[in-house]
Amino acid sequence: MDYRRTYRSAAIVFADLVARIPPAALDGPGLGEWTLRDLLGHTVSSALRQVPTVLATTAPTLLVPAPEAYFALARVAPADLVAAARQASAEDARATGAALGDDPADLVSHYIGQATGALAVAGDDDLVATPVGGMRVEDWLPTRTFELVVHASDAAVAAGLPIDFDPDTLASTAALAARIGAAIGHGIPTIRALTGRTTLPTGFSVL
């Protein structure tokens, strides 16, 4: 699958969803303790706004060799670092959500234009400095598509709106979720649940 095309496709679906969210819903429930505004802010920050910055920053060494390794790192990182990262993410989500205002569609489209423009001139094997270390562009971008698909679906549920992605985008996201499960030692339960052999435990997550 073309990781560039699936990223752009996911971004377009996210932009369409944002344009359909009523302003009155923005300060309602989003995900967990986040409002819908906070959730949109996190999605914009993690999956769109940071893309040009990361793609413009060269890393000297490859440290994270695959998309699933990016997410699996949270399982082995020191608990205090993970807690600090989550707190910083929550604060950024609220600040970015507030900056989006009550009509976020135009700003979201602006960030998508910047991100896809930066991606257009990046090489697949370019080593870039991501928040967790050096990665190839072709390995890091799928983690941003994953963020877009997962959080756009969260936002759609919170807003009570329909959403759909093209089959390749959904397939690549589902495949990455399965690879994360395998990377953190939950490959067999994931496979058996997906094939109807069993159900996953309550609260199971690959993140």
mmCIF file of the C-alpha atoms, coordinates in Angstrom:
data_MODEL
# 
_entry.id   MODEL 
# 
loop_
_atom_site.group_PDB 
_atom_site.id 
_atom_site.type_symbol 
_atom_site.label_atom_id 
_atom_site.label_alt_id 
_atom_site.label_comp_id 
_atom_site.label_asym_id 
_atom_site.label_entity_id 
_atom_site.label_seq_id 
_atom_site.pdbx_PDB_ins_code 
_atom_site.Cartn_x 
_atom_site.Cartn_y 
_atom_site.Cartn_z 
_atom_site.occupancy 
_atom_site.B_iso_or_equiv 
_atom_site.pdbx_formal_charge 
_atom_site.auth_seq_id 
_atom_site.auth_comp_id 
_atom_site.auth_asym_id 
_atom_site.auth_atom_id 
_atom_site.pdbx_PDB_model_num 
ATOM 1   C CA . MET A 1 1   ? 0.000   0.000   0.000  1.00 0.00 ? 1   MET A CA 1 
ATOM 2   C CA . ASP A 1 2   ? 1.174   3.536   -0.756 1.00 0.00 ? 2   ASP A CA 1 
ATOM 3   C CA . TYR A 1 3   ? 1.750   5.112   2.670  1.00 0.00 ? 3   TYR A CA 1 
ATOM 4   C CA . ARG A 1 4   ? 1.680   8.598   1.176  1.00 0.00 ? 4   ARG A CA 1 
ATOM 5   C CA . ARG A 1 5   ? -1.703  8.060   -0.435 1.00 0.00 ? 5   ARG A CA 1 
ATOM 6   C CA . THR A 1 6   ? -3.253  6.513   2.675  1.00 0.00 ? 6   THR A CA 1 
ATOM 7   C CA . TYR A 1 7   ? -2.006  9.429   4.799  1.00 0.00 ? 7   TYR A CA 1 
ATOM 8   C CA . ARG A 1 8   ? -3.511  11.984  2.426  1.00 0.00 ? 8   ARG A CA 1 
ATOM 9   C CA . SER A 1 9   ? -6.742  10.005  2.216  1.00 0.00 ? 9   SER A CA 1 
ATOM 10  C CA . ALA A 1 10  ? -7.054  9.807   6.008  1.00 0.00 ? 10  ALA A CA 1 
ATOM 11  C CA . ALA A 1 11  ? -6.369  13.539  6.315  1.00 0.00 ? 11  ALA A CA 1 
ATOM 12  C CA . ILE A 1 12  ? -9.100  14.366  3.789  1.00 0.00 ? 12  ILE A CA 1 
ATOM 13  C CA . VAL A 1 13  ? -11.615 12.209  5.670  1.00 0.00 ? 13  VAL A CA 1 
ATOM 14  C CA . PHE A 1 14  ? -10.650 13.916  8.933  1.00 0.00 ? 14  PHE A CA 1 
ATOM 15  C CA . ALA A 1 15  ? -11.093 17.360  7.366  1.00 0.00 ? 15  ALA A CA 1 
ATOM 16  C CA . ASP A 1 16  ? -14.519 16.406  6.052  1.00 0.00 ? 16  ASP A CA 1 
ATOM 17  C CA . LEU A 1 17  ? -15.554 15.185  9.499  1.00 0.00 ? 17  LEU A CA 1 
ATOM 18  C CA . VAL A 1 18  ? -14.362 18.377  11.202 1.00 0.00 ? 18  VAL A CA 1 
ATOM 19  C CA . ALA A 1 19  ? -16.360 20.467  8.734  1.00 0.00 ? 19  ALA A CA 1 
ATOM 20  C CA . ARG A 1 20  ? -19.520 18.569  9.695  1.00 0.00 ? 20  ARG A CA 1 
ATOM 21  C CA . ILE A 1 21  ? -19.188 18.858  13.487 1.00 0.00 ? 21  ILE A CA 1 
ATOM 22  C CA . PRO A 1 22  ? -21.664 21.380  14.933 1.00 0.00 ? 22  PRO A CA 1 
ATOM 23  C CA . PRO A 1 23  ? -19.913 24.101  16.981 1.00 0.00 ? 23  PRO A CA 1 
ATOM 24  C CA . ALA A 1 24  ? -22.182 23.297  19.923 1.00 0.00 ? 24  ALA A CA 1 
ATOM 25  C CA . ALA A 1 25  ? -20.690 19.793  20.101 1.00 0.00 ? 25  ALA A CA 1 
ATOM 26  C CA . LEU A 1 26  ? -17.080 20.928  20.422 1.00 0.00 ? 26  LEU A CA 1 
ATOM 27  C CA . ASP A 1 27  ? -17.146 21.392  24.191 1.00 0.00 ? 27  ASP A CA 1 
ATOM 28  C CA . GLY A 1 28  ? -19.117 18.197  24.780 1.00 0.00 ? 28  GLY A CA 1 
ATOM 29  C CA . PRO A 1 29  ? -17.678 14.759  25.573 1.00 0.00 ? 29  PRO A CA 1 
ATOM 30  C CA . GLY A 1 30  ? -14.815 13.584  23.385 1.00 0.00 ? 30  GLY A CA 1 
ATOM 31  C CA . LEU A 1 31  ? -12.610 10.757  24.646 1.00 0.00 ? 31  LEU A CA 1 
ATOM 32  C CA . GLY A 1 32  ? -12.102 9.958   28.317 1.00 0.00 ? 32  GLY A CA 1 
ATOM 33  C CA . GLU A 1 33  ? -11.524 13.236  30.132 1.00 0.00 ? 33  GLU A CA 1 
ATOM 34  C CA . TRP A 1 34  ? -11.075 15.113  26.864 1.00 0.00 ? 34  TRP A CA 1 
ATOM 35  C CA . THR A 1 35  ? -13.777 17.230  25.289 1.00 0.00 ? 35  THR A CA 1 
ATOM 36  C CA . LEU A 1 36  ? -14.350 16.828  21.568 1.00 0.00 ? 36  LEU A CA 1 
ATOM 37  C CA . ARG A 1 37  ? -12.386 20.061  21.100 1.00 0.00 ? 37  ARG A CA 1 
ATOM 38  C CA . ASP A 1 38  ? -9.452  18.565  23.030 1.00 0.00 ? 38  ASP A CA 1 
ATOM 39  C CA . LEU A 1 39  ? -9.653  15.408  20.915 1.00 0.00 ? 39  LEU A CA 1 
ATOM 40  C CA . LEU A 1 40  ? -9.532  17.413  17.692 1.00 0.00 ? 40  LEU A CA 1 
ATOM 41  C CA . GLY A 1 41  ? -6.632  19.397  19.101 1.00 0.00 ? 41  GLY A CA 1 
ATOM 42  C CA . HIS A 1 42  ? -4.681  16.236  19.858 1.00 0.00 ? 42  HIS A CA 1 
ATOM 43  C CA . THR A 1 43  ? -5.366  14.850  16.387 1.00 0.00 ? 43  THR A CA 1 
ATOM 44  C CA . VAL A 1 44  ? -4.255  18.044  14.682 1.00 0.00 ? 44  VAL A CA 1 
ATOM 45  C CA . SER A 1 45  ? -1.118  18.296  16.808 1.00 0.00 ? 45  SER A CA 1 
ATOM 46  C CA . SER A 1 46  ? -0.030  14.673  16.598 1.00 0.00 ? 46  SER A CA 1 
ATOM 47  C CA . ALA A 1 47  ? -1.022  13.820  13.035 1.00 0.00 ? 47  ALA A CA 1 
ATOM 48  C CA . LEU A 1 48  ? -0.836  17.102  11.088 1.00 0.00 ? 48  LEU A CA 1 
ATOM 49  C CA . ARG A 1 49  ? 0.947   20.060  12.666 1.00 0.00 ? 49  ARG A CA 1 
ATOM 50  C CA . GLN A 1 50  ? 4.124   18.236  13.662 1.00 0.00 ? 50  GLN A CA 1 
ATOM 51  C CA . VAL A 1 51  ? 4.619   16.554  10.276 1.00 0.00 ? 51  VAL A CA 1 
ATOM 52  C CA . PRO A 1 52  ? 6.463   19.420  8.507  1.00 0.00 ? 52  PRO A CA 1 
ATOM 53  C CA . THR A 1 53  ? 8.706   19.956  11.548 1.00 0.00 ? 53  THR A CA 1 
ATOM 54  C CA . VAL A 1 54  ? 9.665   16.299  11.849 1.00 0.00 ? 54  VAL A CA 1 
ATOM 55  C CA . LEU A 1 55  ? 10.220  15.883  8.115  1.00 0.00 ? 55  LEU A CA 1 
ATOM 56  C CA . ALA A 1 56  ? 12.524  18.918  8.114  1.00 0.00 ? 56  ALA A CA 1 
ATOM 57  C CA . THR A 1 57  ? 14.702  17.626  10.973 1.00 0.00 ? 57  THR A CA 1 
ATOM 58  C CA . THR A 1 58  ? 17.361  15.070  10.041 1.00 0.00 ? 58  THR A CA 1 
ATOM 59  C CA . ALA A 1 59  ? 18.249  12.321  12.496 1.00 0.00 ? 59  ALA A CA 1 
ATOM 60  C CA . PRO A 1 60  ? 21.834  11.026  12.616 1.00 0.00 ? 60  PRO A CA 1 
ATOM 61  C CA . THR A 1 61  ? 20.922  7.449   13.511 1.00 0.00 ? 61  THR A CA 1 
ATOM 62  C CA . LEU A 1 62  ? 18.090  5.015   12.930 1.00 0.00 ? 62  LEU A CA 1 
ATOM 63  C CA . LEU A 1 63  ? 16.700  4.139   16.368 1.00 0.00 ? 63  LEU A CA 1 
ATOM 64  C CA . VAL A 1 64  ? 13.131  2.987   15.635 1.00 0.00 ? 64  VAL A CA 1 
ATOM 65  C CA . PRO A 1 65  ? 13.071  0.511   12.727 1.00 0.00 ? 65  PRO A CA 1 
ATOM 66  C CA . ALA A 1 66  ? 9.330   0.013   12.183 1.00 0.00 ? 66  ALA A CA 1 
ATOM 67  C CA . PRO A 1 67  ? 5.941   1.688   12.792 1.00 0.00 ? 67  PRO A CA 1 
ATOM 68  C CA . GLU A 1 68  ? 4.938   -0.901  15.385 1.00 0.00 ? 68  GLU A CA 1 
ATOM 69  C CA . ALA A 1 69  ? 8.150   -0.261  17.300 1.00 0.00 ? 69  ALA A CA 1 
ATOM 70  C CA . TYR A 1 70  ? 7.143   3.393   17.656 1.00 0.00 ? 70  TYR A CA 1 
ATOM 71  C CA . PHE A 1 71  ? 4.028   2.460   19.642 1.00 0.00 ? 71  PHE A CA 1 
ATOM 72  C CA . ALA A 1 72  ? 5.591   -0.515  21.433 1.00 0.00 ? 72  ALA A CA 1 
ATOM 73  C CA . LEU A 1 73  ? 8.173   1.759   23.049 1.00 0.00 ? 73  LEU A CA 1 
ATOM 74  C CA . ALA A 1 74  ? 5.550   3.012   25.502 1.00 0.00 ? 74  ALA A CA 1 
ATOM 75  C CA . ARG A 1 75  ? 5.411   -0.502  27.004 1.00 0.00 ? 75  ARG A CA 1 
ATOM 76  C CA . VAL A 1 76  ? 9.115   -0.541  27.863 1.00 0.00 ? 76  VAL A CA 1 
ATOM 77  C CA . ALA A 1 77  ? 9.815   3.125   28.615 1.00 0.00 ? 77  ALA A CA 1 
ATOM 78  C CA . PRO A 1 78  ? 10.182  4.195   32.278 1.00 0.00 ? 78  PRO A CA 1 
ATOM 79  C CA . ALA A 1 79  ? 6.784   4.834   33.875 1.00 0.00 ? 79  ALA A CA 1 
ATOM 80  C CA . ASP A 1 80  ? 7.672   8.391   34.870 1.00 0.00 ? 80  ASP A CA 1 
ATOM 81  C CA . LEU A 1 81  ? 8.636   9.289   31.304 1.00 0.00 ? 81  LEU A CA 1 
ATOM 82  C CA . VAL A 1 82  ? 5.405   7.811   29.946 1.00 0.00 ? 82  VAL A CA 1 
ATOM 83  C CA . ALA A 1 83  ? 3.351   9.702   32.546 1.00 0.00 ? 83  ALA A CA 1 
ATOM 84  C CA . ALA A 1 84  ? 5.131   12.959  31.732 1.00 0.00 ? 84  ALA A CA 1 
ATOM 85  C CA . ALA A 1 85  ? 4.601   12.437  27.999 1.00 0.00 ? 85  ALA A CA 1 
ATOM 86  C CA . ARG A 1 86  ? 0.895   11.792  28.518 1.00 0.00 ? 86  ARG A CA 1 
ATOM 87  C CA . GLN A 1 87  ? 0.541   14.898  30.682 1.00 0.00 ? 87  GLN A CA 1 
ATOM 88  C CA . ALA A 1 88  ? 2.306   17.002  28.072 1.00 0.00 ? 88  ALA A CA 1 
ATOM 89  C CA . SER A 1 89  ? 0.091   15.509  25.362 1.00 0.00 ? 89  SER A CA 1 
ATOM 90  C CA . ALA A 1 90  ? -3.052  16.351  27.331 1.00 0.00 ? 90  ALA A CA 1 
ATOM 91  C CA . GLU A 1 91  ? -1.932  19.945  27.880 1.00 0.00 ? 91  GLU A CA 1 
ATOM 92  C CA . ASP A 1 92  ? -1.059  20.318  24.200 1.00 0.00 ? 92  ASP A CA 1 
ATOM 93  C CA . ALA A 1 93  ? -4.410  18.830  23.166 1.00 0.00 ? 93  ALA A CA 1 
ATOM 94  C CA . ARG A 1 94  ? -6.294  21.423  25.198 1.00 0.00 ? 94  ARG A CA 1 
ATOM 95  C CA . ALA A 1 95  ? -4.157  24.317  23.977 1.00 0.00 ? 95  ALA A CA 1 
ATOM 96  C CA . THR A 1 96  ? -4.405  23.257  20.342 1.00 0.00 ? 96  THR A CA 1 
ATOM 97  C CA . GLY A 1 97  ? -8.124  22.596  20.641 1.00 0.00 ? 97  GLY A CA 1 
ATOM 98  C CA . ALA A 1 98  ? -8.658  26.078  22.030 1.00 0.00 ? 98  ALA A CA 1 
ATOM 99  C CA . ALA A 1 99  ? -6.606  27.575  19.187 1.00 0.00 ? 99  ALA A CA 1 
ATOM 100 C CA . LEU A 1 100 ? -8.833  25.847  16.631 1.00 0.00 ? 100 LEU A CA 1 
ATOM 101 C CA . GLY A 1 101 ? -11.739 28.082  17.712 1.00 0.00 ? 101 GLY A CA 1 
ATOM 102 C CA . ASP A 1 102 ? -15.389 27.406  16.948 1.00 0.00 ? 102 ASP A CA 1 
ATOM 103 C CA . ASP A 1 103 ? -14.880 26.944  13.213 1.00 0.00 ? 103 ASP A CA 1 
ATOM 104 C CA . PRO A 1 104 ? -11.849 24.654  13.014 1.00 0.00 ? 104 PRO A CA 1 
ATOM 105 C CA . ALA A 1 105 ? -12.300 23.419  9.442  1.00 0.00 ? 105 ALA A CA 1 
ATOM 106 C CA . ASP A 1 106 ? -10.205 26.130  7.755  1.00 0.00 ? 106 ASP A CA 1 
ATOM 107 C CA . LEU A 1 107 ? -7.277  25.726  10.152 1.00 0.00 ? 107 LEU A CA 1 
ATOM 108 C CA . VAL A 1 108 ? -7.390  21.942  9.810  1.00 0.00 ? 108 VAL A CA 1 
ATOM 109 C CA . SER A 1 109 ? -7.245  22.281  6.024  1.00 0.00 ? 109 SER A CA 1 
ATOM 110 C CA . HIS A 1 110 ? -4.293  24.662  6.421  1.00 0.00 ? 110 HIS A CA 1 
ATOM 111 C CA . TYR A 1 111 ? -2.371  22.102  8.489  1.00 0.00 ? 111 TYR A CA 1 
ATOM 112 C CA . ILE A 1 112 ? -3.187  19.355  5.993  1.00 0.00 ? 112 ILE A CA 1 
ATOM 113 C CA . GLY A 1 113 ? -1.787  21.484  3.180  1.00 0.00 ? 113 GLY A CA 1 
ATOM 114 C CA . GLN A 1 114 ? 1.428   22.064  5.108  1.00 0.00 ? 114 GLN A CA 1 
ATOM 115 C CA . ALA A 1 115 ? 1.802   18.389  6.020  1.00 0.00 ? 115 ALA A CA 1 
ATOM 116 C CA . THR A 1 116 ? 1.145   17.008  2.558  1.00 0.00 ? 116 THR A CA 1 
ATOM 117 C CA . GLY A 1 117 ? 3.403   19.642  1.001  1.00 0.00 ? 117 GLY A CA 1 
ATOM 118 C CA . ALA A 1 118 ? 6.269   18.617  3.273  1.00 0.00 ? 118 ALA A CA 1 
ATOM 119 C CA . LEU A 1 119 ? 5.616   14.959  2.550  1.00 0.00 ? 119 LEU A CA 1 
ATOM 120 C CA . ALA A 1 120 ? 5.763   15.546  -1.196 1.00 0.00 ? 120 ALA A CA 1 
ATOM 121 C CA . VAL A 1 121 ? 9.455   16.503  -1.026 1.00 0.00 ? 121 VAL A CA 1 
ATOM 122 C CA . ALA A 1 122 ? 10.556  13.909  1.556  1.00 0.00 ? 122 ALA A CA 1 
ATOM 123 C CA . GLY A 1 123 ? 12.334  10.725  0.507  1.00 0.00 ? 123 GLY A CA 1 
ATOM 124 C CA . ASP A 1 124 ? 11.121  7.324   1.660  1.00 0.00 ? 124 ASP A CA 1 
ATOM 125 C CA . ASP A 1 125 ? 14.462  6.477   3.290  1.00 0.00 ? 125 ASP A CA 1 
ATOM 126 C CA . ASP A 1 126 ? 15.170  9.919   4.767  1.00 0.00 ? 126 ASP A CA 1 
ATOM 127 C CA . LEU A 1 127 ? 16.041  9.628   8.452  1.00 0.00 ? 127 LEU A CA 1 
ATOM 128 C CA . VAL A 1 128 ? 13.989  12.115  10.464 1.00 0.00 ? 128 VAL A CA 1 
ATOM 129 C CA . ALA A 1 129 ? 13.982  13.037  14.139 1.00 0.00 ? 129 ALA A CA 1 
ATOM 130 C CA . THR A 1 130 ? 10.673  11.889  15.607 1.00 0.00 ? 130 THR A CA 1 
ATOM 131 C CA . PRO A 1 131 ? 9.715   12.362  19.285 1.00 0.00 ? 131 PRO A CA 1 
ATOM 132 C CA . VAL A 1 132 ? 11.024  8.842   20.038 1.00 0.00 ? 132 VAL A CA 1 
ATOM 133 C CA . GLY A 1 133 ? 14.165  8.897   17.881 1.00 0.00 ? 133 GLY A CA 1 
ATOM 134 C CA . GLY A 1 134 ? 15.363  8.558   14.338 1.00 0.00 ? 134 GLY A CA 1 
ATOM 135 C CA . MET A 1 135 ? 13.005  6.843   11.888 1.00 0.00 ? 135 MET A CA 1 
ATOM 136 C CA . ARG A 1 136 ? 12.675  6.438   8.143  1.00 0.00 ? 136 ARG A CA 1 
ATOM 137 C CA . VAL A 1 137 ? 9.946   8.584   6.625  1.00 0.00 ? 137 VAL A CA 1 
ATOM 138 C CA . GLU A 1 138 ? 8.240   5.488   5.205  1.00 0.00 ? 138 GLU A CA 1 
ATOM 139 C CA . ASP A 1 139 ? 8.050   4.029   8.732  1.00 0.00 ? 139 ASP A CA 1 
ATOM 140 C CA . TRP A 1 140 ? 7.040   7.170   10.632 1.00 0.00 ? 140 TRP A CA 1 
ATOM 141 C CA . LEU A 1 141 ? 4.247   8.432   8.355  1.00 0.00 ? 141 LEU A CA 1 
ATOM 142 C CA . PRO A 1 142 ? 2.085   5.307   8.862  1.00 0.00 ? 142 PRO A CA 1 
ATOM 143 C CA . THR A 1 143 ? 2.056   6.109   12.594 1.00 0.00 ? 143 THR A CA 1 
ATOM 144 C CA . ARG A 1 144 ? 0.518   9.491   11.729 1.00 0.00 ? 144 ARG A CA 1 
ATOM 145 C CA . THR A 1 145 ? -2.072  7.824   9.498  1.00 0.00 ? 145 THR A CA 1 
ATOM 146 C CA . PHE A 1 146 ? -2.862  5.527   12.416 1.00 0.00 ? 146 PHE A CA 1 
ATOM 147 C CA . GLU A 1 147 ? -3.422  8.566   14.644 1.00 0.00 ? 147 GLU A CA 1 
ATOM 148 C CA . LEU A 1 148 ? -5.697  10.149  12.044 1.00 0.00 ? 148 LEU A CA 1 
ATOM 149 C CA . VAL A 1 149 ? -7.853  7.056   11.544 1.00 0.00 ? 149 VAL A CA 1 
ATOM 150 C CA . VAL A 1 150 ? -8.172  6.112   15.208 1.00 0.00 ? 150 VAL A CA 1 
ATOM 151 C CA . HIS A 1 151 ? -8.870  9.623   16.489 1.00 0.00 ? 151 HIS A CA 1 
ATOM 152 C CA . ALA A 1 152 ? -11.110 10.627  13.602 1.00 0.00 ? 152 ALA A CA 1 
ATOM 153 C CA . SER A 1 153 ? -13.223 7.570   14.425 1.00 0.00 ? 153 SER A CA 1 
ATOM 154 C CA . ASP A 1 154 ? -13.203 8.647   18.097 1.00 0.00 ? 154 ASP A CA 1 
ATOM 155 C CA . ALA A 1 155 ? -14.380 12.106  17.100 1.00 0.00 ? 155 ALA A CA 1 
ATOM 156 C CA . ALA A 1 156 ? -17.082 10.740  14.804 1.00 0.00 ? 156 ALA A CA 1 
ATOM 157 C CA . VAL A 1 157 ? -18.470 8.581   17.609 1.00 0.00 ? 157 VAL A CA 1 
ATOM 158 C CA . ALA A 1 158 ? -18.388 11.520  20.036 1.00 0.00 ? 158 ALA A CA 1 
ATOM 159 C CA . ALA A 1 159 ? -20.180 13.775  17.545 1.00 0.00 ? 159 ALA A CA 1 
ATOM 160 C CA . GLY A 1 160 ? -22.662 11.110  16.467 1.00 0.00 ? 160 GLY A CA 1 
ATOM 161 C CA . LEU A 1 161 ? -21.617 11.461  12.834 1.00 0.00 ? 161 LEU A CA 1 
ATOM 162 C CA . PRO A 1 162 ? -20.869 8.822   10.179 1.00 0.00 ? 162 PRO A CA 1 
ATOM 163 C CA . ILE A 1 163 ? -17.328 8.365   8.929  1.00 0.00 ? 163 ILE A CA 1 
ATOM 164 C CA . ASP A 1 164 ? -15.633 6.036   6.482  1.00 0.00 ? 164 ASP A CA 1 
ATOM 165 C CA . PHE A 1 165 ? -12.178 5.548   5.040  1.00 0.00 ? 165 PHE A CA 1 
ATOM 166 C CA . ASP A 1 166 ? -11.117 3.888   1.833  1.00 0.00 ? 166 ASP A CA 1 
ATOM 167 C CA . PRO A 1 167 ? -10.301 0.151   2.085  1.00 0.00 ? 167 PRO A CA 1 
ATOM 168 C CA . ASP A 1 168 ? -6.524  0.600   1.746  1.00 0.00 ? 168 ASP A CA 1 
ATOM 169 C CA . THR A 1 169 ? -6.404  3.135   4.576  1.00 0.00 ? 169 THR A CA 1 
ATOM 170 C CA . LEU A 1 170 ? -8.483  0.910   6.833  1.00 0.00 ? 170 LEU A CA 1 
ATOM 171 C CA . ALA A 1 171 ? -6.437  -2.158  5.919  1.00 0.00 ? 171 ALA A CA 1 
ATOM 172 C CA . SER A 1 172 ? -3.117  -0.461  6.623  1.00 0.00 ? 172 SER A CA 1 
ATOM 173 C CA . THR A 1 173 ? -4.371  0.841   9.967  1.00 0.00 ? 173 THR A CA 1 
ATOM 174 C CA . ALA A 1 174 ? -5.777  -2.527  11.010 1.00 0.00 ? 174 ALA A CA 1 
ATOM 175 C CA . ALA A 1 175 ? -2.566  -4.256  9.933  1.00 0.00 ? 175 ALA A CA 1 
ATOM 176 C CA . LEU A 1 176 ? -0.478  -1.848  11.994 1.00 0.00 ? 176 LEU A CA 1 
ATOM 177 C CA . ALA A 1 177 ? -2.704  -2.443  15.029 1.00 0.00 ? 177 ALA A CA 1 
ATOM 178 C CA . ALA A 1 178 ? -2.131  -6.186  14.615 1.00 0.00 ? 178 ALA A CA 1 
ATOM 179 C CA . ARG A 1 179 ? 1.632   -5.696  14.265 1.00 0.00 ? 179 ARG A CA 1 
ATOM 180 C CA . ILE A 1 180 ? 1.672   -3.587  17.428 1.00 0.00 ? 180 ILE A CA 1 
ATOM 181 C CA . GLY A 1 181 ? -0.180  -6.406  19.195 1.00 0.00 ? 181 GLY A CA 1 
ATOM 182 C CA . ALA A 1 182 ? 2.457   -8.891  18.061 1.00 0.00 ? 182 ALA A CA 1 
ATOM 183 C CA . ALA A 1 183 ? 5.296   -6.529  19.025 1.00 0.00 ? 183 ALA A CA 1 
ATOM 184 C CA . ILE A 1 184 ? 4.034   -6.215  22.605 1.00 0.00 ? 184 ILE A CA 1 
ATOM 185 C CA . GLY A 1 185 ? 3.458   -9.950  23.029 1.00 0.00 ? 185 GLY A CA 1 
ATOM 186 C CA . HIS A 1 186 ? -0.272  -10.134 22.275 1.00 0.00 ? 186 HIS A CA 1 
ATOM 187 C CA . GLY A 1 187 ? -0.099  -11.597 18.790 1.00 0.00 ? 187 GLY A CA 1 
ATOM 188 C CA . ILE A 1 188 ? -1.911  -14.871 19.496 1.00 0.00 ? 188 ILE A CA 1 
ATOM 189 C CA . PRO A 1 189 ? -4.844  -13.315 21.428 1.00 0.00 ? 189 PRO A CA 1 
ATOM 190 C CA . THR A 1 190 ? -5.223  -10.737 18.650 1.00 0.00 ? 190 THR A CA 1 
ATOM 191 C CA . ILE A 1 191 ? -5.238  -13.370 15.902 1.00 0.00 ? 191 ILE A CA 1 
ATOM 192 C CA . ARG A 1 192 ? -7.652  -15.636 17.760 1.00 0.00 ? 192 ARG A CA 1 
ATOM 193 C CA . ALA A 1 193 ? -10.053 -12.759 18.453 1.00 0.00 ? 193 ALA A CA 1 
ATOM 194 C CA . LEU A 1 194 ? -9.976  -11.552 14.846 1.00 0.00 ? 194 LEU A CA 1 
ATOM 195 C CA . THR A 1 195 ? -10.752 -15.052 13.608 1.00 0.00 ? 195 THR A CA 1 
ATOM 196 C CA . GLY A 1 196 ? -13.630 -15.622 16.024 1.00 0.00 ? 196 GLY A CA 1 
ATOM 197 C CA . ARG A 1 197 ? -11.864 -18.157 18.249 1.00 0.00 ? 197 ARG A CA 1 
ATOM 198 C CA . THR A 1 198 ? -12.173 -16.075 21.403 1.00 0.00 ? 198 THR A CA 1 
ATOM 199 C CA . THR A 1 199 ? -12.873 -12.570 22.638 1.00 0.00 ? 199 THR A CA 1 
ATOM 200 C CA . LEU A 1 200 ? -10.350 -10.077 23.914 1.00 0.00 ? 200 LEU A CA 1 
ATOM 201 C CA . PRO A 1 201 ? -10.221 -9.287  27.654 1.00 0.00 ? 201 PRO A CA 1 
ATOM 202 C CA . THR A 1 202 ? -12.093 -6.225  28.855 1.00 0.00 ? 202 THR A CA 1 
ATOM 203 C CA . GLY A 1 203 ? -9.895  -3.181  28.459 1.00 0.00 ? 203 GLY A CA 1 
ATOM 204 C CA . PHE A 1 204 ? -7.510  -4.851  25.995 1.00 0.00 ? 204 PHE A CA 1 
ATOM 205 C CA . SER A 1 205 ? -5.549  -2.359  23.917 1.00 0.00 ? 205 SER A CA 1 
ATOM 206 C CA . VAL A 1 206 ? -2.422  -2.434  21.800 1.00 0.00 ? 206 VAL A CA 1 
ATOM 207 C CA . LEU A 1 207 ? -1.673  1.161   22.871 1.00 0.00 ? 207 LEU A CA 1 
# 
